[in-house]
Amino acid sequence: MRALDIAATGMSAQQLRVDVISNNIANMSTTGYSARRADFADLHYQQMTRAGAINAADGTVVPAGVQVGLGVRPTAVTVTWQQGTVAATGGDLDVAIEGRGYLEVTLPSGESAFTRDGALQRTGDGLIVTADGFEVNPGITIPTDARAIEINASGEVYASYLGEVEPQLLGQLNLVAFSNDSGLEAIGSNLFLETGASGPPLVGQPGEDGLGTLRQGYVEQSSVDSVREITDLIEAQRGYELNAKVLTAADQMLGATTQVR
Amino acid sequence: MDNPGYTSLTRLSGLAREMSVVANNIANISTTGFRSEGLIFAEHIAATGRNEPSLSMGSAIGRSISAQQGALEQTGGTFDFAIEGEGFFMVESVAGQALTRAGAFIRNDFGELVTPEGARLLDAGGAPIFVPPDARGVALAPDGTISADGQPLTVVGLYMPNDPLELSRQSGTAFTAESGYVPAENARVVQGFLERSNVNAVAQISRMIEVQRAYELGQSFMDAEDSRIRDFLRTAGQRS
């Protein structure tokens, strides 16, 4: 009974959908998180009668043929790139990215990773790092005697000192774009890695070359839409039940077959 | 087995096949751009001899693909396109050209729009669609014109099979037609939406129940036929 296997592919597809939805809901309050969506496509088709075959009985050409599909499979879990809401925090090192782009950080291994989480901190030495302690690239050190830090829309970081009128330029925060954002590899902690599919990182100044701008004192919130996730969850659950019904019906048909004496 | 047995066997195997079709429809209830499918049964008549009634068998000879528009779901994705009306997107992979209604495209690292599986979306002239990586705003007009920052790039191609009945399913929500493709005239595209699967859950479940009951009917018919032959043999055995 093919229907048993087909219903099983349907159930595992809906299961994957629930997994993706639960991860989205779990990250509803994660800074800079982008919602994921599971995409599906139909599986292979088995040819029973080829379209265009000659009907043996009367010599006519079969116009449509018989093909039996063998179920469903996941094709991609796509990151839906939507700007999350920016929320005011007032923190002098909180920067929200408005538009495209990522901040580049250096992992302990020396590898570069990319993030939209702009809730930055400083170490005891004044180095700008992410909340997890990864150094933001290019490294900028804030002098301990700086009274206030200002980051403008194009990423220039200024420090003002007591008794000085003009703030001093400390460095430049860059943004990185990819030609294919969906090809990035998520490694957790709001970090992404470059892959062959994403293309190389294209470094630029915020506000130029299609890159977004920075906004100090704000962080980008999760782009998860709770209403949407809940309706998707209901749909996935009902889809699972429908497939389970098919499984039961196919099983009963199989049972009827074994009862033929 | 006698003729009645073979006749009900064609029905039972046809029903088992239809159950697969229903199961496939329900399995693809969340597949973007999926078109549900039905099976067409036809009478197959076999002559049994002179002055004898002919034998009629039911067999599945064809299928119908529902052309009903699926619901449009708002996703807000820049490269999520849905078609309103008849027509398909044309995609090109190593396996050749194919039609699809699944409009969830992404930009690959060459800047071309591709399906999640990497097949390239083609424009009205049959060329891949290139979107510059530095484009800030990409907009799609209902007639299929893609523009980046207000500058038109190209027109997304919408196609139909030459013969509307001739569609062969391929995996990946794709269809091919041997007799070729023509541009679709009356279709519109919308950006930020995806077309849902057009599988109607209620219709599929009622079909499934019908198939299941018909199968059980066939099974009890074969049981009855079996006991009829057994009774005949017993009676014939007693006489001799």
Interface residues (C-beta under 8 A of the other chain):
Chain A: M1 R2 A3 L4 I6 A7 T9 G10 A13 Q14 R17 R37 D39 F40 A41 D42 L43 H44 Y45 M48 T49 A51 G52 N55 A57 V62 P63 A64 G65 V66 Q67 V68 G69 L70 G71 V72 T75 A76 T78 T80 W81 Q82 G99 R100 A177 F178 S179 N180 S182 G183 G196 A197 S198 G199 L202 D209 G210 E235 A236 R238 G239 L242 N243 K245 V246 A249 A250 Q252 M253 A256 T257 Q259 V260 R261
Chain B: L12 L15 A16 R17 M19 S20 V21 V22 A23 N24 I26 A27 N28 I29 S30 T31 T32 F34 E37 L39 I40 H44 A60 I61 G62 R63 S64 I65 T75 G76 G77 T78 A102 A104 I106 R107 N108 D109 F110 G111 T115 P116 E117 P133 D134 A135 R136 L165 E166 L167 S168 R169 Q170 S171 G172 T173 E178 A201 Q204 I205 M208 I209 V211 Q212 Y215 E216 Q219 M222 D223 D226
